[in-house]
Amino acid sequence: MKKKLIAISLVLTALITLACCGGAVKYPNYYALHVPPPPDPPAKQNIHASLAVREFRSPPYLHQGAIVYKTSPEQIGFYNYQRWAVDPREVLTNAVADRLRESGNFMQVKLYDGRSDVDYVLSGRLEKLEEDDYEGGVKVEVAITAQMTNLTTGAAVWTNTVDEIGTVGHRNVTAVVSEMNRTMGRAIEKLLTPPPGASAIKKS
């Protein structure tokens, strides 16, 4: 009987311990990139070219979910409980497609589905999307490269690279993500200015 009481006591102790520990469990916080919408499109005149936007690539560490920070140019860190709700590559791809769709430079803009029923394909790479915690203060950096290819000839008719830096006013992840949104918006705007392949499209 004494052995049973000891066993029950141990079980109860374990359950109480687990319950206490349960109160300290941390759950991830999820954040979303929100790029400002494109401006209203101009009137389309004599536009016949069509374009597909291929999903942007990135280094693996940028699309594993965790928000990235750097304490030096060489050292990459990851927030344990601060994560992206949506893959940043998907957000960037859709934002670029939306801006090109509303630019008035193309008859059609769609996401690339492997078909060759368009005139041009735009592909690119998200090189950086990170918080920088060195050289004083907190900053964010967004770097993007892209190029547009003529599907008929295989020639690149437009390329561009941007590296945009924003300053964070407060030392918390919410402020960092807000600045990433603004910096991403500026980077996309600069990336697509001048319009991709405009001179080549007009000549075709």
C-alpha positions as CSV (number, residue, x, y, z in Angstrom):
1,M,0.0,0.0,0.0
2,K,2.8,2.3,0.9
3,K,4.4,1.7,-2.5
4,K,1.2,2.6,-4.3
5,L,0.9,5.9,-2.3
6,I,4.5,6.7,-3.2
7,A,3.8,6.0,-6.9
8,I,0.7,8.2,-6.9
9,S,2.6,11.0,-5.2
10,L,5.3,10.9,-7.8
11,V,2.8,10.9,-10.6
12,L,1.0,13.9,-9.1
13,T,4.3,15.7,-8.6
14,A,5.2,15.1,-12.2
15,L,1.8,16.4,-13.4
16,I,2.1,19.6,-11.3
17,T,5.6,20.2,-12.6
18,L,4.4,19.7,-16.2
19,A,1.5,22.1,-15.6
20,C,3.8,24.7,-14.2
21,C,6.2,24.4,-17.1
22,G,3.3,24.6,-19.5
23,G,2.7,28.2,-18.5
24,A,6.2,29.0,-19.8
25,V,5.7,27.5,-23.2
26,K,6.5,30.1,-26.0
27,Y,4.6,30.1,-29.2
28,P,5.9,31.6,-32.5
29,N,4.7,35.0,-33.6
30,Y,4.0,35.3,-37.3
31,Y,4.5,38.4,-39.4
32,A,3.5,39.3,-42.9
33,L,5.2,41.3,-45.5
34,H,2.8,43.9,-46.9
35,V,4.1,45.8,-49.9
36,P,2.2,49.0,-50.8
37,P,-0.2,48.5,-53.8
38,P,0.8,49.8,-57.2
39,P,-0.6,53.1,-58.5
40,D,-3.5,53.3,-60.8
41,P,-2.5,52.1,-64.3
42,P,-2.2,54.5,-67.3
43,A,-4.3,54.0,-70.4
44,K,-2.9,51.2,-72.6
45,Q,-2.2,52.2,-76.1
46,N,-0.8,49.9,-78.8
47,I,0.5,47.3,-76.3
48,H,0.7,43.8,-77.6
49,A,3.5,42.1,-75.5
50,S,2.7,39.5,-72.8
51,L,4.8,38.7,-69.8
52,A,5.1,35.9,-67.2
53,V,6.8,36.4,-63.9
54,R,8.7,33.4,-62.6
55,E,8.8,32.9,-58.8
56,F,11.8,34.7,-57.4
57,R,14.5,32.6,-56.0
58,S,16.5,33.3,-52.8
59,P,19.3,31.8,-50.6
60,P,17.7,28.9,-48.6
61,Y,18.0,30.7,-45.3
62,L,15.7,33.4,-46.4
63,H,12.7,31.1,-47.0
64,Q,13.0,28.7,-44.1
65,G,10.4,30.8,-42.1
66,A,12.5,32.5,-39.4
67,I,13.2,36.3,-39.7
68,V,16.9,36.9,-40.2
69,Y,19.2,39.2,-38.5
70,K,23.0,39.9,-38.7
71,T,25.3,40.9,-35.9
72,S,28.2,41.3,-38.4
73,P,28.5,41.1,-42.2
74,E,29.6,37.4,-41.8
75,Q,27.3,36.2,-39.0
76,I,23.7,35.2,-39.7
77,G,21.2,34.7,-36.9
78,F,17.5,33.6,-36.8
79,Y,14.8,34.7,-34.4
80,N,13.4,31.5,-32.7
81,Y,9.9,32.7,-32.2
82,Q,9.5,35.4,-34.9
83,R,8.6,33.9,-38.3
84,W,7.1,34.9,-41.7
85,A,3.5,33.9,-42.2
86,V,4.1,33.7,-46.0
87,D,7.2,32.8,-47.9
88,P,8.9,36.2,-48.8
89,R,9.6,34.9,-52.3
90,E,5.8,34.5,-52.9
91,V,5.1,38.0,-51.6
92,L,7.9,39.5,-53.8
93,T,6.8,37.6,-56.9
94,N,3.1,38.7,-56.5
95,A,4.1,42.3,-55.8
96,V,6.3,42.5,-58.9
97,A,3.6,40.9,-61.0
98,D,1.0,43.4,-59.7
99,R,3.2,46.4,-60.5
100,L,4.0,45.2,-64.0
101,R,0.3,44.4,-64.6
102,E,-0.6,47.9,-63.6
103,S,2.2,49.6,-65.5
104,G,0.4,49.7,-68.8
105,N,3.5,48.3,-70.6
106,F,2.0,44.8,-71.2
107,M,-1.2,43.4,-72.7
108,Q,-1.0,40.6,-70.1
109,V,1.0,39.8,-67.0
110,K,0.7,36.5,-65.3
111,L,2.6,34.2,-63.0
112,Y,4.9,31.8,-64.9
113,D,3.3,28.3,-65.3
114,G,6.0,26.7,-67.5
115,R,4.1,27.4,-70.8
116,S,5.6,29.3,-73.7
117,D,2.4,31.3,-74.6
118,V,4.0,34.7,-73.6
119,D,6.5,37.0,-75.2
120,Y,8.7,37.6,-72.2
121,V,9.6,36.0,-68.9
122,L,10.8,37.9,-65.9
123,S,12.9,36.0,-63.4
124,G,14.8,37.3,-60.3
125,R,16.3,36.6,-57.0
126,L,15.8,38.0,-53.5
127,E,19.4,38.4,-52.4
128,K,18.8,40.0,-48.9
129,L,15.9,40.5,-46.5
130,E,17.5,41.0,-43.1
131,E,17.9,43.1,-40.0
132,D,21.4,44.5,-39.6
133,D,22.5,45.1,-36.0
134,Y,26.0,46.4,-36.5
135,E,27.7,49.7,-37.4
136,G,25.4,51.5,-35.0
137,G,21.7,51.4,-34.8
138,V,19.3,48.9,-36.3
139,K,18.7,48.8,-40.1
140,V,17.1,46.5,-42.6
141,E,18.4,45.6,-46.0
142,V,16.6,44.4,-49.1
143,A,18.5,43.4,-52.2
144,I,16.9,42.2,-55.4
145,T,18.1,41.3,-58.9
146,A,15.9,40.6,-61.9
147,Q,16.1,40.2,-65.7
148,M,13.6,39.8,-68.5
149,T,14.1,37.4,-71.3
150,N,12.6,37.3,-74.8
151,L,11.2,33.8,-75.1
152,T,11.6,33.7,-78.9
153,T,15.3,34.6,-79.0
154,G,16.4,33.7,-75.5
155,A,18.1,37.1,-75.2
156,A,18.0,39.2,-72.0
157,V,16.3,42.5,-72.9
158,W,16.4,44.0,-69.5
159,T,18.3,43.5,-66.2
160,N,18.4,45.5,-63.0
161,T,19.8,45.2,-59.4
162,V,18.8,47.2,-56.3
163,D,20.1,47.3,-52.7
164,E,17.9,49.3,-50.4
165,I,18.5,50.1,-46.8
166,G,16.0,51.4,-44.2
167,T,16.5,52.7,-40.6
168,V,14.5,51.2,-37.8
169,G,13.3,53.7,-35.2
170,H,12.6,51.2,-32.3
171,R,14.4,48.1,-31.2
172,N,11.6,45.5,-31.6
173,V,10.6,43.0,-34.3
174,T,7.3,44.7,-35.1
175,A,9.3,47.9,-36.0
176,V,11.8,45.9,-38.0
177,V,9.0,44.2,-40.0
178,S,7.3,47.5,-40.7
179,E,10.5,48.9,-42.0
180,M,11.1,45.8,-44.1
181,N,7.7,46.4,-45.7
182,R,8.6,50.0,-46.6
183,T,12.1,49.1,-47.8
184,M,10.7,46.3,-49.9
185,G,8.3,48.6,-51.5
186,R,11.0,51.1,-52.4
187,A,13.2,48.4,-53.7
188,I,10.5,47.0,-56.0
189,E,9.8,50.6,-57.3
190,K,13.5,51.2,-58.0
191,L,13.9,47.7,-59.5
192,L,11.1,48.3,-62.1
193,T,12.3,51.8,-63.0
194,P,12.9,52.3,-65.9
195,P,10.2,49.9,-67.1
196,P,11.5,46.4,-67.9
197,G,12.5,46.1,-71.6
198,A,10.4,49.0,-72.7
199,S,12.6,49.9,-75.6
200,A,12.8,46.3,-76.8
201,I,9.0,45.9,-76.5
202,K,8.3,49.0,-78.5
203,K,10.6,47.8,-81.3
204,S,9.0,44.4,-81.5
